[in-house]
Amino acid sequence: MAEDDSPHIAIVTNGPYLVSGGLPLAEQALTVDESGNTWDYEPLRELDVPVSYALCRCGHSQNKPFCDGSHARAGFEGDETADRRPLAEQAKRIDGPTIELEDAPALCAFARICDGHGRIWETVGEARDAESREVVTHQAAYCPSGRLVARDKLAGGEPAELRHMQSIVLIEDPQEDVSGPIWVRGGVRVTSADGTEYERRNRVTLCRCGQSSNKPFCDGTHAHIGFKART
């Protein structure tokens, strides 16, 4: 079998994320709409990176977002505790009149888009016309972690997904004045420290504050501890 040389993120035991395959790296900020709801993202900057680079996972680097070896000095413990089952096996299902919502709460990255224009857990049950259906599919598709997946019954049950190129985005959250997770997009391979490959998904958020209880994935702890990666 030929070796897979596609873009890859390898997790190092108690160390960084090793990125290979020329994945582009950028920063984006969560934005609010005219009603004050967190609803979208805006580009901040694109970072110049080599084909391979190491991203900080412990939250202590003085050269964020890149690793500077601080994990060793800080005694970082990065044990991976996340459920490794496919998302479909983890998710609860909410059956609305036109949309089925899959929800894996453990993956919540606190982006709050699911709360805008009505909480998605209520709006999915009201989504009958085109406008309300668009709200629900937006709420799910813009959830960076992939916690939420909306399946459109009127389109054969296909998931409503944005087409992301394989890339990494560092999320900033100006409304909460914190730095959010590492947003891995487009089905990039992510392997655990023991070599196990996590399910490839269009949307994944990896912890970069070092404090998630669901490593390697973000669980929103960055907001509770006031994590800031930018100076």
Secondary structure as the mmCIF struct_conf table of DSSP 4:
data_model
#
loop_
_struct_conf.conf_type_id
_struct_conf.id
_struct_conf.beg_label_comp_id
_struct_conf.beg_label_asym_id
_struct_conf.beg_label_seq_id
_struct_conf.end_label_comp_id
_struct_conf.end_label_asym_id
_struct_conf.end_label_seq_id
BEND BEND1 SER A 6 SER A 6
STRN STRN1 HIS A 8 ILE A 11
HELX_LH_PP_P HELX_LH_PP_P1 VAL A 12 VAL A 12
TURN_TY1_P TURN_TY1_P1 THR A 13 ASN A 14
BEND BEND2 GLY A 15 GLY A 15
STRN STRN2 TYR A 17 SER A 20
BEND BEND3 GLY A 21 GLY A 21
STRN STRN3 LEU A 25 VAL A 32
TURN_TY1_P TURN_TY1_P2 GLU A 34 SER A 35
BEND BEND4 GLY A 36 GLY A 36
STRN STRN4 THR A 38 LEU A 47
BEND BEND5 VAL A 51 SER A 52
STRN STRN5 TYR A 53 LEU A 55
BEND BEND6 ARG A 57 GLY A 59
TURN_TY1_P TURN_TY1_P3 GLN A 62 PRO A 65
STRN STRN6 PHE A 66 PHE A 66
BEND BEND7 GLY A 69 GLY A 69
HELX_RH_AL_P HELX_RH_AL_P1 SER A 70 ALA A 74
TURN_TY1_P TURN_TY1_P4 GLY A 75 GLY A 75
BEND BEND8 ALA A 82 ALA A 82
BEND BEND9 ARG A 85 ARG A 85
HELX_RH_AL_P HELX_RH_AL_P2 LEU A 87 GLN A 90
STRN STRN7 LYS A 92 ASP A 95
BEND BEND10 PRO A 97 THR A 98
STRN STRN8 ILE A 99 ASP A 103
HELX_RH_3T_P HELX_RH_3T_P1 PRO A 105 LEU A 107
HELX_RH_3T_P HELX_RH_3T_P2 ILE A 113 ASP A 115
TURN_TY1_P TURN_TY1_P5 GLY A 116 HIS A 117
BEND BEND11 GLY A 118 GLY A 118
HELX_RH_AL_P HELX_RH_AL_P3 ILE A 120 THR A 123
TURN_TY1_P TURN_TY1_P6 VAL A 124 GLU A 126
BEND BEND12 ASP A 129 ASP A 129
HELX_RH_AL_P HELX_RH_AL_P4 ALA A 130 ALA A 141
TURN_TY1_P TURN_TY1_P7 TYR A 142 TYR A 142
TURN_TY1_P TURN_TY1_P8 PRO A 144 SER A 145
STRN STRN9 LEU A 148 ASP A 152
HELX_RH_3T_P HELX_RH_3T_P3 LYS A 153 ALA A 155
TURN_TY1_P TURN_TY1_P9 GLY A 156 GLY A 157
STRN STRN10 GLU A 158 PRO A 159
HELX_LH_PP_P HELX_LH_PP_P2 HIS A 164 MET A 165
BEND BEND13 GLN A 166 GLN A 166
STRN STRN11 SER A 167 ASP A 173
TURN_TY1_P TURN_TY1_P10 PRO A 174 ASP A 177
STRN STRN12 VAL A 178 ARG A 185
BEND BEND14 GLY A 186 GLY A 187
STRN STRN13 ARG A 189 THR A 191
TURN_TY1_P TURN_TY1_P11 ALA A 193 ASP A 194
BEND BEND15 GLY A 195 GLY A 195
HELX_LH_PP_P HELX_LH_PP_P3 THR A 196 THR A 196
STRN STRN14 GLU A 197 GLU A 197
HELX_LH_PP_P HELX_LH_PP_P4 TYR A 198 ARG A 200
BEND BEND16 ASN A 202 ASN A 202
STRN STRN15 ARG A 203 LEU A 206
BEND BEND17 CYS A 209 GLY A 210
BEND BEND18 SER A 213 ASN A 214
TURN_TY1_P TURN_TY1_P12 LYS A 215 PRO A 216
STRN STRN16 PHE A 217 PHE A 217
BEND BEND19 GLY A 220 GLY A 220
HELX_RH_AL_P HELX_RH_AL_P5 THR A 221 ILE A 225
TURN_TY1_P TURN_TY1_P13 GLY A 226 GLY A 226
#
